[in-house]
Amino acid sequence: MELFWGIVLLAIGSAACAVDVVRLSRSNPGRRIPLFGRLPKLPRLWFLPRLVMVFAVIGGLQLLGRAADLTFLLTAVLLGVVLLVPALGVAALHNRRIGMRDARRSARQGRESLP
């Protein structure tokens, strides 16, 4: 039973991480999301998804470690996968949309300046 609840808590933590990045991208629609650092505009109650994420991931890893007898290294790798994959995926999609929008805008401005 600990294995099941550990996986459920890791899924909840992973979803909370993705929700956090989606909220950041929506509150900064015209800016790129940096990999490190903070954006100038944070959404209201920005800490709630992060709080859920931290407690769910720590609890899930604790339960998985107890149920499956995981080593510290495997737990650290699992933590990285659970948190980084959704966050980097959503941030990369947002940054790509911003980059494509800027490229289209500069191409349009270049055509308008031609004689």
C-alpha positions, 0 to 999 in steps of 0.5 A: 500500500505504501508503494501505491500512495508513494506513486500517487503523491509523486504524481500530485507533486509532478502535477503541482510543479507543472501547474506552477510553471503554467501559472508563471507563463500565464502571468508573464505572457510576453516574457521568456521563463528563465531556467534560473532566477525569478520573473518580475511578475509573480501570480497571486498566491504563487507559493501554493503550488510550490508548497503542495509540490514540496510536501507531496514529493517529499512524502511520496519519496519517503513512502517509495523509499520505505516500500521499495527499499530505494537507495539515496542515489535512485531517490535523487534521480527520481526526484529530478525526473518528477520535478524537472520533466514537467517544469522544463517541458512547460517552460520550453513550450512557452519559450518556444512560442515566445521565440516564434512570435518574436521571429514572426514579428521581426520577419514582418517588420523586415518585409515592411521596411523593404522598398 
